[in-house]
Amino acid sequence: MLIASILIAYLLGSLPFSLWIVRARRGIDLRTTGSGNAGATNAGRLLGPGGYVGILVLDAAKGALAVATPLLLGFDSRTQTLCAALAIAGHLWPLFARFRGGKGAATALGAALVLTPQTAAWSLLVLVLARALCWLAGRRVDAWYWTLAASLCYAALALWTQLHGPRLAYALLLPLTMMATHHQNWRGAWAARRGSGKDIHS
């Protein structure tokens, strides 16, 4: 059952919902339009808010189910954390989409909500409140900023609440993973600030 749980986690992560839904609704490969990212934000540009939310939920569900499977089977936190990582890896390099996937934020969130429910929930609450304040102030902040901010908040809360072992490792490595998968965004923002390029929104 251990091998099956690990395999299931990767295969769940490999389900490219954004690609399938955009292809069904618009008849195109999502990776050929907008930012080229196979994720909810880019899909939302074509499908609208409803499509964005729907794909976000589906991608988060992949991560949640990947961790819930070994949890329900009685495996320890090491196996649960490994399955979380494999679900994210599946989203980044999906078997069913020629290994060209998204950036893993929603899948990582879903995994975190099962792996460390209280810490992830508080981080999500902080994110929602911060976004609401920015909206009320009329300020637009790109999605990737929020992804990095939420992952850093998650890591900080993990330290504050004294998580330990594999769960703490997951929380601390998540911001680094998000920085790596969003490197084009922050490099583009840095170049734009220096007047040598433009920001990339995805």
Salt bridges, closest charged atoms under 4 A:
ASP29 OD2 - ARG31 NH2 3.07
ASP59 OD1 - LYS62 NZ 3.54
ASP76 OD2 - ARG78 NH2 3.00
ASP142 OD1 - ARG140 NH1 2.65
ASP142 OD2 - HIS201 ND1 2.47
